[in-house]
Amino acid sequence: MHGWQTACIIHEVEDEIAIQTTVEYHGLTQLRLLVRTVLQETQLELETERKRQRAIEMAREDVELVDSLDAELKAINQKISAQFNPYFGSVFRTDGNPTLLAFNIRR
């Protein structure tokens, strides 16, 4: 019906579904979305303010704020990644970062 000529059985999908339905995973993904949004809005606001003041670069405090938000986002991503396979992470990632397995299956 769909023109498939091959199939792939991936046992790890069952484990990933179990992980992705936990309260902890949902909390971390919501927190990641919130921190990412705050980081983007902060960067936009600081850049707009920098242009308004015709400053060449951002103030040190502003750079520290952006750096701390970026560090928090990285820490959240590490916590999420740590829940999956330690060797290759999630079988199917999102956000434009497919795993090698997903790339090869698509190919």
C-alpha positions as CSV (number, residue, x, y, z in Angstrom):
1,M,0.0,0.0,0.0
2,H,2.8,2.4,0.9
3,G,5.5,1.1,-1.4
4,W,7.8,-0.2,1.3
5,Q,10.3,-2.7,0.1
6,T,12.1,-3.2,3.5
7,A,11.3,-3.2,7.1
8,C,13.3,-2.7,10.3
9,I,12.6,-4.1,13.8
10,I,14.0,-1.8,16.5
11,H,13.7,-3.3,19.9
12,E,14.9,-0.1,21.6
13,V,11.8,1.8,20.6
14,E,9.8,0.0,23.4
15,D,12.3,1.3,26.0
16,E,12.2,4.8,24.5
17,I,8.4,4.9,24.6
18,A,8.6,3.9,28.3
19,I,11.1,6.6,29.0
20,Q,9.2,9.3,27.0
21,T,6.0,8.6,29.0
22,T,7.5,9.3,32.4
23,V,6.7,12.4,34.4
24,E,10.4,13.1,34.7
25,Y,10.9,13.1,30.9
26,H,7.9,15.4,30.4
27,G,9.1,17.7,33.1
28,L,12.5,18.0,31.6
29,T,11.2,18.6,28.0
30,Q,8.9,21.3,29.3
31,L,11.7,22.9,31.2
32,R,14.0,22.7,28.2
33,L,11.3,24.4,26.1
34,L,10.9,27.2,28.7
35,V,14.6,27.8,29.1
36,R,15.1,27.8,25.3
37,T,12.3,30.3,24.9
38,V,13.6,32.6,27.7
39,L,17.1,32.4,26.2
40,Q,15.9,33.3,22.7
41,E,13.7,36.2,24.0
42,T,16.6,37.4,26.2
43,Q,19.0,37.4,23.4
44,L,16.6,39.3,21.1
45,E,15.9,41.9,23.8
46,L,19.5,42.4,24.6
47,E,20.5,42.7,21.0
48,T,17.7,45.3,20.4
49,E,18.8,47.2,23.5
50,R,22.5,47.1,22.3
51,K,21.5,48.5,18.9
52,R,19.3,51.2,20.5
53,Q,22.2,52.4,22.6
54,R,24.6,52.0,19.7
55,A,26.9,49.9,21.8
56,I,29.5,47.7,20.1
57,E,29.1,44.8,22.4
58,M,26.8,43.6,25.2
59,A,27.5,44.5,28.8
60,R,29.3,42.0,30.9
61,E,26.2,41.3,33.1
62,D,24.2,40.6,29.9
63,V,26.8,38.2,28.6
64,E,26.8,36.4,31.9
65,L,23.0,36.1,31.9
66,V,23.0,34.6,28.4
67,D,25.9,32.3,29.3
68,S,24.1,31.0,32.4
69,L,20.9,30.4,30.5
70,D,22.9,28.5,27.8
71,A,24.6,26.4,30.5
72,E,21.2,25.6,32.0
73,L,19.9,24.5,28.7
74,K,23.0,22.3,28.1
75,A,22.5,20.7,31.6
76,I,18.9,19.9,30.8
77,N,19.8,18.4,27.5
78,Q,22.4,16.2,29.2
79,K,19.8,15.0,31.7
80,I,17.5,14.1,28.9
81,S,20.2,12.3,26.9
82,A,21.3,10.4,30.0
83,Q,18.0,8.6,30.1
84,F,18.6,6.9,26.8
85,N,21.2,4.4,25.5
86,P,24.7,5.5,26.8
87,Y,26.4,4.6,23.5
88,F,24.1,6.2,20.9
89,G,21.4,8.1,22.8
90,S,17.9,8.1,21.6
91,V,17.1,5.9,18.6
92,F,15.1,8.7,17.0
93,R,16.0,12.3,17.9
94,T,14.0,15.4,16.9
95,D,14.8,19.0,16.4
96,G,16.7,18.4,13.2
97,N,19.3,16.1,14.8
98,P,18.5,12.6,13.6
99,T,20.7,9.7,14.9
100,L,22.9,7.7,12.6
101,L,20.3,4.9,12.7
102,A,17.5,7.3,11.7
103,F,19.6,8.7,8.9
104,N,20.5,5.2,7.5
105,I,16.9,4.0,7.7
106,R,15.7,7.1,5.8
107,R,18.4,6.6,3.2
